[in-house]
Amino acid sequence: MSKKAVSLTLDEANVVWLKGRGYGQANLSAAVDDLITAARAGRLGAPAPVRTVVGTIDLAADDPQLERADRAVRDLFAASLARPFRVSEASPPYEPVRRVKRSRRRG
């Protein structure tokens, strides 16, 4: 199939989206062509449903205005810091220094 050169102006968010899908290293023209071909063939499917966080947080009945939330978060943070944790760093492997052979010029 023959191809025709066109000019596209994309929103920056869409360019970031294309890069996120792995098209950042490849040809952008091929990416747009792939997406249009998939859309025409009906392979893109329905758009993703809207995601929401409504109903995922339970508020305490005795503190609906979250007036004591700062204190609760501080207590959780302090408890987290009080737990012991072990940190270890891997040392880099030993590599002997290679000497560069220099040619001696006699002049």
Backbone hydrogen bonds, N-H to C=O, Kabsch-Sander energy under -0.5 kcal/mol:
donor,donor_aa,acceptor,acceptor_aa,energy
10,L,8,L,-0.5
14,N,11,D,-0.7
15,V,11,D,-1.7
16,V,12,E,-2.3
17,W,13,A,-2.1
18,L,14,N,-2.4
19,K,15,V,-2.3
20,G,16,V,-2.3
21,R,17,W,-1.4
22,G,19,K,-1.6
23,Y,18,L,-2.3
24,G,19,K,-0.7
31,A,27,N,-1.7
32,V,28,L,-2.3
33,D,29,S,-2.4
34,D,30,A,-2.7
35,L,31,A,-2.2
36,I,32,V,-2.5
37,T,33,D,-2.5
38,A,34,D,-2.4
39,A,35,L,-2.2
40,R,36,I,-2.5
41,A,37,T,-1.7
42,G,39,A,-0.9
43,R,38,A,-2.6
44,L,38,A,-0.6
56,T,53,V,-2.1
59,L,57,I,-0.6
63,D,60,A,-1.4
66,L,63,D,-1.6
69,A,66,L,-1.0
72,A,68,R,-1.8
73,V,69,A,-2.7
74,R,70,D,-2.5
75,D,71,R,-2.4
76,L,72,A,-2.2
77,F,73,V,-2.5
78,A,74,R,-2.6
79,A,75,D,-2.4
80,S,76,L,-1.9
81,L,77,F,-2.2
82,A,78,A,-1.6
83,R,79,A,-0.7
83,R,80,S,-0.7
101,K,99,R,-0.5
105,R,103,S,-0.6
107,G,105,R,-0.6
